[in-house]
């Protein structure tokens, strides 16, 4: 029986969308007959993303880092008292301006102990997930501790990522990214457009690059919630304006009292609750699942820039719900072209009037009946990811 070693640089308890989908794939490995050992940090028990539940019953979890993370926020620059503390705060702020790895960079110091432990495990395959990409930095260092292939799974690439705020020049980011991917035997991207772009950008490594969707999340089948004569629509996730614009959906819902819109997630803009619009900040995974059960339509909102595919387009493919995809950005048509083949989604431009037409159609006609999409099942994706390794 082959053994897969997984390295993450966020705790498996985190309720981020990326971690939920990563866990879906990791959970499938034991079902395919692989022994699975996962290295990840201790959870931040007071953190906003902590779900408190690892939910990897057949996976051996090995921890590194501190049980309680010590974080420094940028507001400390203003609050710092004394010359020494002010100087440290200024240096920290300057570092954050150029930083592309975030707080997970602190875990690099554990790479030696992680490698030594992996060597004892005698693993066959090494698998690292970005979100954050520091996992690839540790994986590159630990590659020689396994006997077989090293696979990297990427969400957003580094060089062409236009969402992350950083003053680091593109050419330096390209050097860093190439240094990360050069030791991988297989590099997996979750968008076909991104994969092709990366092949052109890193021609020397193109033969190692593949496209595979992130696996869907399995949802239970719930009865349609239309007894109240209103269609319930849910957007669950971040909607920071730098990445995506939720305002047209919000405005369209304001003008349709026959629908109820639930918007739950982080943002840098403020939208007011209305009689038919429910606004809430990030909540736990269990709470989100309750809302997902209750709504009739799940919304995916494309990024305003870049060719990355919203993870929830894969995520929600495991549900029995209608998926409304709001198109945006210069790659909206190309992304729609890929997903149209599955006959699983409804697409609409990110325009208030066009969205309103869709909402009116949901209210006056009916919400389409949908079933989970087998192409994006964790079993299918995991088999392809580890094929011939």
C-alpha positions as CSV (number, residue, x, y, z in Angstrom):
1,X,0.0,0.0,0.0
2,X,1.4,3.3,-1.1
3,X,1.7,6.2,1.4
4,X,0.9,9.8,0.5
5,X,2.4,12.6,2.5
6,X,0.4,15.9,2.5
7,X,1.8,19.3,3.6
8,X,-0.5,22.2,4.4
9,X,0.3,25.6,5.9
10,X,-3.1,26.3,7.2
11,X,-4.9,24.2,9.8
12,X,-7.3,21.6,8.6
13,X,-9.9,23.2,11.0
14,X,-10.0,26.3,8.9
15,X,-13.4,27.0,7.3
16,X,-12.0,28.7,4.2
17,X,-13.4,27.4,0.9
18,X,-10.0,26.3,-0.3
19,X,-9.5,24.2,2.8
20,X,-13.0,22.6,2.6
21,X,-12.2,21.5,-1.0
22,X,-8.7,20.4,-0.1
23,X,-10.1,18.3,2.7
24,X,-12.5,16.7,0.3
25,X,-9.6,15.5,-1.9
26,X,-7.5,14.5,1.1
27,X,-10.3,12.5,2.6
28,X,-10.6,10.5,-0.7
29,X,-7.0,9.3,-0.6
30,X,-7.6,6.6,2.1
31,X,-10.7,5.5,0.2
32,X,-8.5,4.9,-2.9
33,X,-6.2,2.7,-0.8
34,X,-3.5,5.1,0.1
35,X,-2.1,5.5,3.6
36,X,-2.3,9.3,4.2
37,X,-0.3,11.4,6.6
38,X,-1.1,15.2,6.7
39,X,1.3,17.8,8.2
40,X,-0.4,21.0,9.2
41,X,-0.1,23.8,11.8
42,X,-1.9,23.9,15.1
43,X,-5.2,25.7,14.8
44,X,-5.6,29.3,16.1
45,X,-8.4,28.6,18.6
46,X,-9.4,32.2,18.6
47,X,-9.1,32.8,14.9
48,X,-12.0,33.9,12.8
49,X,-11.5,31.0,10.4
50,X,-11.2,28.2,13.0
51,X,-14.0,25.7,12.7
52,X,-12.8,23.5,15.6
53,X,-13.3,20.3,13.6
54,X,-10.5,18.5,11.6
55,X,-13.0,16.0,10.0
56,X,-10.3,13.7,8.5
57,X,-11.2,10.4,10.2
58,X,-8.9,8.1,8.2
59,X,-5.9,10.5,7.9
60,X,-3.0,10.7,10.3
61,X,-2.6,14.3,11.3
62,X,0.8,15.6,12.5
63,X,1.1,19.1,13.8
64,X,3.8,21.7,13.8
65,X,4.1,25.3,14.9
66,X,2.6,26.8,18.1
67,X,-0.7,25.9,19.7
68,X,-1.5,29.7,20.0
69,X,-0.3,31.9,17.1
70,X,1.2,35.2,17.9
71,X,0.0,37.8,15.4
72,X,1.1,41.4,14.7
73,X,-1.4,43.6,13.0
74,X,-0.7,46.7,11.0
75,X,-2.6,48.8,13.5
76,X,0.2,48.2,15.9
77,X,2.2,50.8,13.9
78,X,-0.1,53.6,15.3
79,X,-0.4,52.0,18.7
80,X,3.3,51.3,19.3
81,X,4.8,53.2,22.2
82,X,8.5,53.9,22.5
83,X,11.1,54.3,19.8
84,X,12.1,50.7,19.6
85,X,8.5,49.4,19.2
86,X,7.7,52.1,16.6
87,X,10.8,51.1,14.6
88,X,9.8,47.4,14.7
89,X,6.2,48.4,13.6
90,X,7.6,50.5,10.7
91,X,9.8,47.6,9.6
92,X,6.9,45.2,9.8
93,X,4.7,47.5,7.7
94,X,7.4,47.8,5.0
95,X,7.8,44.0,5.0
96,X,4.0,43.6,4.5
97,X,4.1,45.9,1.5
98,X,6.3,43.4,-0.4
99,X,5.2,40.2,1.3
100,X,3.5,37.6,-1.0
101,X,3.3,34.7,1.5
102,X,1.5,36.2,4.5
103,X,1.7,35.0,8.1
104,X,2.3,31.4,6.9
105,X,5.9,32.4,6.3
106,X,6.5,31.7,10.0
107,X,6.2,28.0,9.4
108,X,9.3,27.8,7.2
109,X,11.4,27.4,10.3
110,X,9.8,24.0,10.9
111,X,10.9,22.6,7.5
112,X,13.9,20.6,8.9
113,X,11.8,18.9,11.6
114,X,9.0,18.2,9.1
115,X,11.5,16.6,6.6
116,X,13.1,14.5,9.3
117,X,9.7,13.2,10.4
118,X,8.6,12.5,6.7
119,X,11.8,10.5,6.2
120,X,10.7,8.3,9.2
121,X,7.3,7.8,7.6
122,X,8.9,6.4,4.4
123,X,6.3,8.0,2.2
124,X,5.9,7.3,-1.6
125,X,4.2,10.5,-2.8
126,X,4.4,14.1,-1.6
127,X,1.5,16.4,-2.1
128,X,1.4,20.1,-1.3
129,X,-1.5,22.6,-1.5
130,X,-1.2,26.3,-2.0
131,X,-3.6,28.6,0.0
132,X,-1.0,29.6,1.2
133,X,1.8,28.7,-1.2
134,X,4.3,28.4,1.7
135,X,3.4,24.7,1.6
136,X,5.2,24.5,-1.7
137,X,8.3,26.1,-0.1
138,X,8.3,23.4,2.6
139,X,7.5,20.7,0.1
140,X,10.4,21.6,-2.2
141,X,12.7,21.2,0.8
142,X,11.2,17.9,1.8
143,X,11.0,16.3,-1.7
144,X,14.0,14.1,-1.1
145,X,12.4,12.6,2.0
146,X,9.9,10.6,-0.2
147,X,10.7,7.8,-2.7
148,X,8.4,8.9,-5.4
149,X,6.7,11.8,-7.1
150,X,6.2,15.3,-5.7
151,X,2.9,16.9,-6.8
152,X,2.0,20.6,-6.3
153,X,-1.6,21.7,-6.4
154,X,-2.1,25.4,-7.1
155,X,-5.0,27.8,-6.8
156,X,-3.9,31.2,-7.7
157,X,-0.4,31.4,-9.3
158,X,2.1,33.9,-8.0
159,X,3.4,35.8,-11.0
160,X,0.1,36.6,-12.7
161,X,-2.0,37.1,-9.6
162,X,-3.5,40.5,-9.8
163,X,-5.7,40.2,-6.7
164,X,-3.0,40.1,-4.0
165,X,-1.8,43.5,-3.0
166,X,2.0,43.6,-3.2
167,X,4.7,46.1,-4.3
168,X,6.9,43.2,-5.3
169,X,7.7,43.5,-9.1
170,X,6.4,40.9,-11.4
171,X,9.9,39.8,-12.6
172,X,10.8,39.0,-9.0
173,X,7.6,37.1,-8.4
174,X,8.3,35.0,-11.5
175,X,11.7,34.1,-10.1
176,X,10.2,33.0,-6.8
177,X,7.5,31.0,-8.5
178,X,9.9,29.2,-10.9
179,X,12.0,28.3,-7.9
180,X,8.9,26.8,-6.3
181,X,7.7,24.7,-9.3
182,X,11.1,23.5,-10.6
183,X,11.4,20.6,-8.2
184,X,7.8,19.4,-8.7
185,X,7.1,16.3,-10.8
186,X,3.5,17.3,-11.5
187,X,2.0,20.8,-11.2
188,X,-1.8,21.0,-11.1
189,X,-3.8,24.1,-11.7
190,X,-7.6,24.4,-11.1
191,X,-8.4,26.5,-14.1
192,X,-7.7,25.4,-17.7
193,X,-7.1,29.0,-18.6
194,X,-4.5,29.4,-15.9
195,X,-2.8,26.2,-16.9
196,X,-2.3,27.3,-20.5
197,X,-1.1,30.7,-19.3
198,X,1.4,29.1,-17.0
199,X,2.7,26.8,-19.8
200,X,3.4,29.9,-21.9
201,X,5.1,31.7,-18.9
202,X,7.2,28.7,-17.8
203,X,7.9,26.9,-21.0
204,X,10.7,24.7,-19.4
205,X,8.2,23.2,-17.0
206,X,5.1,23.1,-19.3
207,X,5.3,19.3,-19.7
208,X,4.7,18.9,-16.0
209,X,1.6,21.1,-15.9
210,X,-1.9,19.7,-15.9
211,X,-5.4,21.1,-15.3
212,X,-7.7,19.4,-12.8
213,X,-10.7,20.9,-11.2
214,X,-10.9,21.1,-7.4
215,X,-13.3,18.5,-6.1
216,X,-16.9,19.3,-5.4
217,X,-18.2,19.2,-1.8
218,X,-20.8,16.6,-1.1
219,X,-24.2,18.1,0.0
220,X,-27.3,16.3,1.2
221,X,-30.5,16.6,-0.8
222,X,-32.9,19.0,0.7
223,X,-36.5,19.8,-0.2
224,X,-37.2,22.9,-2.2
225,X,-37.9,25.8,0.2
226,X,-40.7,27.6,-1.8
227,X,-43.6,27.2,0.6
228,X,-43.1,30.9,1.6
229,X,-43.6,31.9,-2.1
230,X,-40.2,33.6,-2.2
231,X,-37.1,32.3,-3.9
232,X,-34.1,32.1,-1.5
233,X,-30.8,33.0,-3.0
234,X,-27.4,32.7,-1.2
235,X,-24.0,34.2,-1.8
236,X,-21.5,32.7,0.8
237,X,-17.9,33.9,0.6
238,X,-15.7,36.9,0.4
239,X,-16.8,39.8,-1.8
240,X,-14.0,42.4,-1.4
241,X,-14.3,44.9,-4.2
242,X,-10.7,44.4,-5.3
243,X,-11.6,40.9,-6.4
244,X,-15.3,40.9,-7.3
245,X,-18.3,43.3,-7.4
246,X,-21.4,42.1,-5.7
247,X,-23.3,45.4,-6.0
248,X,-25.3,44.6,-9.2
249,X,-26.7,41.5,-7.5
250,X,-27.5,43.4,-4.4
251,X,-29.3,46.2,-6.4
252,X,-31.2,43.7,-8.5
253,X,-32.5,41.9,-5.3
254,X,-33.6,45.3,-3.8
255,X,-35.9,45.7,-6.8
256,X,-37.4,42.1,-6.5
257,X,-39.4,41.6,-3.4
258,X,-40.3,38.1,-4.5
259,X,-36.8,36.9,-3.6
260,X,-34.7,36.8,-0.5
261,X,-31.0,37.3,-0.8
262,X,-28.5,36.1,1.8
263,X,-25.0,37.6,1.6
264,X,-22.6,36.1,4.2
265,X,-18.8,36.8,4.1
266,X,-15.9,39.2,4.4
267,X,-15.8,42.5,2.5
268,X,-14.3,45.9,2.3
269,X,-17.6,47.5,1.4
270,X,-20.7,48.1,3.5
271,X,-24.2,47.0,2.3
272,X,-27.3,47.5,4.4
273,X,-29.8,44.8,5.2
274,X,-33.2,45.3,3.6
275,X,-36.6,43.6,4.2
276,X,-35.6,40.9,1.8
277,X,-31.8,41.1,2.0
278,X,-29.9,39.5,4.9
279,X,-26.3,40.6,5.5
280,X,-23.8,38.9,7.8
281,X,-20.1,38.6,8.3
282,X,-18.1,35.3,8.1
283,X,-19.6,32.5,10.2
284,X,-18.7,28.8,10.9
285,X,-18.8,26.0,8.4
286,X,-21.7,24.4,10.2
287,X,-23.7,27.6,10.1
288,X,-23.0,28.1,6.4
289,X,-24.2,24.6,5.7
290,X,-27.5,25.4,7.3
291,X,-28.0,28.4,5.0
292,X,-27.0,26.3,2.0
293,X,-29.7,23.8,2.9
294,X,-32.3,26.5,3.1
295,X,-31.7,28.5,-0.1
296,X,-32.9,27.5,-3.6
297,X,-30.1,29.2,-5.6
298,X,-26.4,29.3,-4.9
299,X,-24.5,32.2,-6.4
300,X,-20.9,32.2,-7.8
301,X,-19.4,35.6,-8.6
302,X,-16.5,35.7,-11.1
303,X,-13.4,37.8,-10.4
304,X,-13.3,41.3,-11.9
305,X,-9.8,40.5,-13.2
306,X,-7.6,37.5,-14.0
307,X,-8.5,34.1,-15.4
308,X,-8.9,32.2,-12.1
309,X,-12.2,30.3,-11.7
310,X,-14.2,30.9,-8.5
311,X,-13.7,27.7,-6.4
312,X,-17.3,27.6,-5.6
313,X,-18.2,26.7,-9.2
314,X,-16.6,23.4,-8.4
315,X,-17.6,23.4,-4.7
316,X,-21.3,23.7,-5.4
317,X,-21.3,21.1,-8.1
318,X,-21.9,18.5,-5.4
319,X,-25.2,20.1,-4.4
320,X,-28.8,19.6,-5.7
321,X,-29.2,23.4,-6.0
322,X,-29.4,25.7,-8.9
323,X,-26.0,27.5,-9.4
324,X,-26.2,31.1,-10.7
325,X,-22.9,32.2,-12.1
326,X,-22.5,36.0,-12.4
327,X,-20.0,36.6,-15.2
328,X,-17.4,39.3,-14.9
329,X,-13.8,40.1,-16.1
330,X,-12.1,39.7,-19.4
331,X,-12.2,35.9,-19.2
332,X,-15.9,35.6,-18.4
333,X,-16.9,34.2,-21.8
334,X,-14.1,31.7,-21.8
335,X,-14.9,30.4,-18.4
336,X,-18.6,30.1,-19.4
337,X,-17.6,28.2,-22.5
338,X,-15.8,25.5,-20.4
339,X,-18.6,25.1,-17.9
340,X,-21.4,25.1,-20.5
341,X,-20.5,21.6,-21.5
342,X,-21.8,20.3,-18.2
343,X,-25.4,21.7,-18.4
344,X,-25.3,22.4,-14.7
345,X,-25.1,26.2,-14.4
346,X,-27.1,29.4,-15.3
347,X,-24.9,32.3,-16.5
348,X,-25.7,36.0,-16.4
349,X,-23.6,39.2,-17.0
350,X,-22.7,41.2,-13.9
351,X,-25.3,43.8,-14.8
352,X,-28.2,44.8,-12.5
353,X,-30.9,44.7,-15.1
354,X,-29.8,41.3,-16.5
355,X,-29.5,39.8,-13.1
356,X,-33.0,41.2,-12.3
357,X,-34.4,39.4,-15.3
358,X,-33.0,36.1,-14.0
359,X,-34.4,36.7,-10.5
360,X,-37.8,37.6,-12.0
361,X,-37.7,34.3,-14.0
362,X,-36.9,32.4,-10.8
363,X,-39.9,34.0,-9.1
364,X,-42.4,33.8,-12.0
365,X,-41.5,30.4,-13.4
366,X,-39.4,28.0,-11.4
367,X,-35.9,27.2,-10.2
368,X,-34.3,24.5,-12.4
369,X,-33.9,21.0,-10.8
370,X,-30.2,20.0,-10.6
371,X,-28.2,17.0,-9.6
372,X,-24.5,16.6,-8.5
373,X,-21.9,16.7,-11.2
374,X,-19.9,13.5,-11.3
375,X,-17.0,15.1,-13.3
376,X,-16.0,17.0,-10.2
377,X,-16.3,14.3,-7.6
378,X,-13.4,13.9,-5.2
379,X,-12.9,10.3,-6.3
380,X,-12.6,11.3,-10.0
381,X,-10.2,14.1,-9.3
382,X,-8.0,12.2,-6.8
383,X,-7.5,9.3,-9.2
384,X,-6.4,11.7,-12.0
385,X,-4.1,13.6,-9.7
386,X,-2.2,10.5,-8.5
387,X,-2.4,8.7,-11.8
388,X,0.9,6.8,-12.7
389,X,2.6,8.2,-9.6
